[in-house]
Amino acid sequence: MSRTTTVRKYGKSTRKPKQTAADDLFAQLPRTPVKGASKPDPEPELEPAREPSLDLKAALEDEITELEAQLQAARLDDTPAEKDKTEAPRPEDGSSCPDSSEDSQGTATQGQVLEDSAQDDCHHEAEDDADQLEEEDKEQEESSIDSLRVLSWTDVCASGDGIEKIAEASFAEVYRVTNAHGTSIIKVVRLESPIKAQTKAQARSGLVDEEPHAEAAMAGELRISEWLADVPGFVVYKEQYVVEGRAPRALLETHQAFQRRAKRRDPDRLQFYPSPSRYLEETRFLVVELGDAGVALEDFELTTVSQVWDIFLHTALALARAEDMIEFEHRDLHEGNLCIRRVRPPTTPPHPQAGLQFGHSGLDITILDYGLSRATDPFPSPTTPEAEVVAYDLETDLLLFQSTHAAQCRVYRQMRTFLLHHDRVRSLPAEQHTTPYPVSPATGEPISWRGHFPYTNVLWLAYLYGYLVENFKGPRAEVKRFVRETGELRAHLDPGAPRGVLSFPGAGEVVRFAVEAGWVEEGQVVDAGGGWGGEGGWVGERNGVEG
């Protein structure tokens, strides 16, 4: 997992040096001895010097006047104040020629004009180059909507193709599309565009329309998707495009089926995304197409304890690798953002009650949805002093911490409490998350979600552990044995453990613990390259407390 072992390279192509209008003009100017640093040694007089004729004086004067005019035209920043500083005073009529001593002074002044002009040209050209680099960086980070191809919903799910809504992620709905070419996952984000107004029945049902989003809101997630492209356990990015127009019947039917399933699991659950029946011809969506990752964990039936082992350990390994490579934090890893698929037949563990537990279920996991995530660019640009950080600012959405509709909402509050105190303390209740950017008593500064706090991954692993145990459908004796064998792991994961129990600082230490316990072989970890344990240590040790 070392950043130096990857062969994937990012960056900008070599640019041709910019040629400015001033460069062209200076190239055309005559070469004259007005640079003014030093004078050439006078040539020996072979005959007495003769006074120049009036015609010669006039010609010289005209040449100097023309040269000054060309130099002034070449100036990139021609303010009146700078003219006063650089131009030698001339008589109002402009006709008299200075004597020999004044000519020497005038020549030096003109030389200074040339030198100052060249310096200004270099200075402003450097500024222009910096502005151009910044603009090109922005263009690379945020692709223009206008440059994407535009499809209709019929193009996405043609007659005879299959489409199934499988999840609702941050800002987006997630569908699985199956056709003759294979299977893909599409993440659909409504852009700023109109839809039909709610009907009275929809309003009475508590429908809460998800607000449309600007393209820039997706830029960070797409950047993180690119950085995670080579990390096992994360979704494969394919392409993005725009979809507009009315929805076909198949899209409406799968939307309604998803809502019915969600209501059965959680009768109080609200509908956050508008029905496809409300789409207009002008309704536009940004669609990100991803590789098929299987079924969401919330729809997967856990029937064997080897499935529990593999899902938990696979997730910990993926997070540990991403922590090491791009300082990644998911910050929203609930059961809807973790997909499961079978990649090979299951095998029987050689020692059912102890020893190696990883890799027997035949399952693989894929982590989805980086809408709330945080990461650092693994290949920073040489033009920037610090590596780029992409992080969604959760302070702009305090309702996330105030909501209590699902168990995952508690984890959001646990993350924010940790950012405030930089230590594992009792999570603040929902009513204490109403003020944005509170001052941390640990740092004396307002909290910022741009910092790297890998302990947030531990909080989500603790949530995943609890979900797997609570939703196990196999023999209860098996899951009880799992809980007994992982008792020490569970204690170090638990943010509510007694103060004397230390906590893992990140997913890397969770993997280290699993290897030392014999549940995972080192070869199953190091084949990704690099170190997976980070810097080591525990949350309590790093903060000078016991828990």
Residue pairs with C-beta under 8 A, 6 or more apart in sequence:
1 320
1 321
1 324
1 325
1 528
1 529
1 530
1 531
1 532
2 324
2 529
2 530
2 531
3 324
3 325
3 378
3 530
5 529
5 530
6 230
6 325
6 378
6 529
8 229
8 230
9 379
10 226
10 377
10 378
10 379
11 379
11 381
11 382
12 136
12 140
12 381
18 125
18 128
18 129
18 132
20 76
20 121
20 125
20 128
22 74
22 75
22 76
22 121
22 125
23 121
25 70
25 73
25 74
26 74
26 118
26 121
29 67
29 70
29 74
30 67
32 67
33 40
33 107
34 67
34 107
34 110
34 111
34 114
35 111
35 114
35 115
36 107
36 108
36 110
36 111
36 112
36 114
36 115
37 111
52 60
57 97
58 97
60 97
61 95
61 97
64 106
64 110
65 94
67 110
68 87
68 110
68 113
71 110
71 113
71 114
71 117
72 78
72 83
72 87
74 117
74 121
75 82
75 117
75 120
76 120
76 121
76 124
76 125
77 120
77 124
82 116
86 112
86 113
86 116
86 117
87 109
87 113
88 105
88 106
88 109
88 110
97 103
98 105
98 106
133 383
137 381
137 383
141 219
141 223
142 215
142 216
142 219
143 215
143 222
143 240
144 215
145 191
145 215
145 242
145 286
148 240
148 241
148 242
148 286
149 241
149 242
150 241
150 242
150 243
150 244
151 241
151 242
151 243
151 244
151 287
152 243
152 244
152 245
153 243
153 245
153 246
153 247
153 248
153 251
153 279
154 245
154 248
155 243
156 163
156 177
156 186
156 243
156 287
157 163
157 177
157 248
157 250
157 251
158 179
160 179
161 177
161 178
161 179
161 250
162 176
162 177
162 178
162 179
163 175
163 176
163 177
163 178
163 250
163 251
163 254
164 175
164 176
164 254
165 173
165 174
165 175
165 254
165 255
165 257
165 258
166 174
166 175
166 176
166 185
166 258
166 295
166 296
166 299
167 173
167 174
167 296
167 298
167 336
167 337
167 368
167 369
168 174
168 258
168 272
168 273
168 336
169 187
169 336
169 337
169 368
169 369
169 371
170 332
170 369
170 371
170 372
171 189
171 210
171 213
171 217
171 218
171 371
172 187
172 188
172 189
172 369
172 371
173 187
173 188
173 255
173 273
174 185
174 186
174 187
174 188
174 368
174 369
175 185
175 186
175 188
175 254
176 183
176 184
176 185
176 186
176 292
177 183
177 184
177 185
177 186
182 292
183 292
184 238
184 289
184 290
184 291
184 292
185 235
185 289
185 290
185 291
185 292
185 293
185 368
186 287
186 288
186 289
186 290
187 287
187 288
187 289
187 290
187 369
188 243
188 285
188 286
188 287
189 213
189 217
189 218
189 285
189 286
189 287
189 288
190 210
190 212
190 213
190 274
190 283
190 284
190 285
191 212
191 213
191 214
191 215
191 242
191 284
191 285
191 286
192 212
192 213
192 214
192 284
193 212
193 244
193 280
193 282
193 283
193 284
194 280
194 282
194 283
195 209
195 274
195 278
195 279
195 280
195 283
196 277
196 278
196 279
196 280
197 278
198 207
198 209
198 274
198 278
202 275
205 271
206 270
206 271
207 270
207 271
207 274
207 275
208 270
208 271
208 272
209 272
209 273
209 274
210 272
210 273
210 274
213 286
215 286
218 286
218 288
220 370
220 390
220 391
220 392
221 369
221 370
221 371
221 373
222 237
222 240
222 288
223 375
223 377
223 388
223 390
224 326
224 328
224 370
224 373
224 375
224 390
225 235
225 237
225 288
225 370
226 237
227 325
227 326
227 375
227 377
227 378
228 234
228 235
228 322
228 326
228 328
228 370
228 375
229 236
229 237
231 318
231 321
231 322
231 325
231 528
232 317
232 318
232 321
232 528
233 314
233 315
233 317
233 318
233 319
233 321
233 322
233 365
233 366
233 367
234 318
234 322
234 366
234 367
235 290
235 291
235 293
235 339
235 366
235 367
235 368
236 290
236 291
237 288
237 290
237 291
238 289
238 290
238 291
239 288
239 289
240 286
240 287
240 288
240 289
241 287
241 289
242 284
242 285
242 286
242 287
243 284
243 285
243 287
244 281
244 282
244 283
244 284
244 285
245 279
245 281
245 283
246 279
246 280
246 281
246 283
247 276
247 277
247 279
251 276
252 275
252 276
252 277
255 273
255 275
255 276
256 275
259 271
261 299
262 269
263 269
265 298
266 405
266 406
268 405
269 405
270 405
290 368
292 341
293 339
293 341
293 366
293 368
294 300
294 339
294 340
294 341
294 342
294 364
294 366
295 339
295 340
295 341
296 335
296 336
296 337
296 338
296 339
296 340
297 311
297 335
297 336
297 338
297 339
297 340
297 467
298 335
298 336
300 340
301 473
302 308
302 311
302 468
302 471
302 472
302 473
302 474
303 473
303 474
304 346
304 361
304 474
304 478
305 472
305 474
305 478
305 479
305 481
305 482
306 346
306 349
306 357
306 360
306 361
307 361
307 363
308 468
308 469
308 472
308 479
308 482
309 357
309 358
309 360
309 361
309 482
309 519
310 358
310 359
310 360
310 361
310 363
310 365
311 338
311 340
311 361
311 363
311 365
311 464
311 468
312 461
312 464
312 465
312 468
313 357
313 358
313 511
313 514
313 519
313 520
314 363
314 364
314 365
315 333
315 338
315 365
315 367
315 461
315 464
316 461
316 507
316 510
316 511
316 514
317 511
317 520
317 524
317 525
317 528
317 532
318 365
318 367
319 328
319 330
319 333
319 367
319 457
319 461
319 507
320 506
320 507
320 508
320 510
320 511
320 532
320 533
320 534
321 528
321 532
322 328
322 375
323 329
323 454
323 457
323 506
323 507
323 508
323 534
324 508
324 530
324 531
324 532
324 534
325 378
325 530
326 375
326 376
326 377
326 378
327 374
327 375
327 376
327 452
327 454
328 373
328 374
328 375
328 457
329 373
329 374
329 375
329 452
329 453
329 454
329 456
329 457
330 337
330 367
330 370
330 372
330 373
330 456
330 457
330 460
331 372
331 373
331 374
331 392
331 394
331 415
331 456
331 460
332 369
332 371
332 372
332 373
332 460
333 367
333 457
333 460
333 463
333 464
334 406
334 408
334 411
334 460
334 463
335 408
335 464
335 467
337 367
337 368
337 369
338 365
338 366
338 367
338 368
338 464
339 365
339 366
339 367
339 368
340 363
340 364
340 365
341 363
341 364
341 366
342 362
342 363
342 364
343 362
343 363
343 364
344 362
345 362
346 360
346 361
346 362
347 359
347 360
347 362
348 360
349 355
349 356
349 357
349 360
350 356
353 481
353 485
354 485
354 518
355 518
355 519
356 518
356 519
356 520
356 521
357 519
357 520
358 514
358 519
358 520
358 521
358 524
359 524
371 392
372 392
372 394
373 390
373 391
373 392
374 389
374 390
374 391
374 392
374 449
374 450
374 452
375 389
375 390
375 391
376 387
376 388
376 389
376 390
376 452
377 387
377 388
377 389
377 390
378 387
380 386
380 387
380 388
381 388
389 450
391 449
391 450
392 449
393 449
393 450
394 400
394 401
394 412
394 415
394 416
394 449
395 436
395 437
395 447
395 449
396 436
398 433
398 434
398 436
400 409
400 412
401 409
401 412
401 413
401 416
401 430
401 433
402 430
402 431
402 433
402 434
403 409
403 412
403 430
404 430
407 463
407 467
408 463
409 430
410 427
411 459
411 460
411 463
413 427
413 428
413 429
413 430
413 433
414 427
414 459
414 495
415 453
415 456
415 459
416 428
416 433
416 447
417 425
417 426
417 427
417 428
418 424
418 425
418 453
418 455
418 456
418 459
419 440
419 447
419 448
419 449
419 451
419 453
420 428
420 438
420 440
420 441
420 442
420 447
421 440
421 441
421 442
422 440
422 442
422 443
422 543
423 442
423 539
423 543
423 545
424 455
424 495
424 503
424 539
424 540
424 547
426 496
427 495
437 446
437 447
438 446
438 447
439 445
439 446
439 447
440 446
440 447
454 505
454 506
454 507
454 508
454 534
455 503
455 504
455 505
455 506
455 539
457 506
457 507
458 493
458 503
458 504
458 505
458 506
458 507
458 510
459 495
461 493
461 507
461 510
462 493
462 494
462 495
465 486
465 489
465 490
465 493
469 479
469 482
469 483
472 478
472 479
483 490
489 510
489 513
489 514
489 517
491 497
491 501
492 501
492 502
492 503
492 504
492 513
492 538
493 503
493 504
493 510
494 501
494 503
495 503
497 503
497 547
498 547
499 545
499 546
499 547
500 546
500 547
501 546
501 547
502 538
502 539
502 540
502 541
502 546
502 547
503 538
503 539
503 540
503 547
504 510
504 513
504 538
504 539
505 534
505 537
505 538
505 539
505 542
506 534
508 531
508 532
508 533
508 534
509 533
509 534
509 536
509 537
509 538
511 520
511 525
511 532
511 533
512 532
512 533
512 536
514 520
515 521
515 522
515 525
525 532
526 532
540 546
540 547
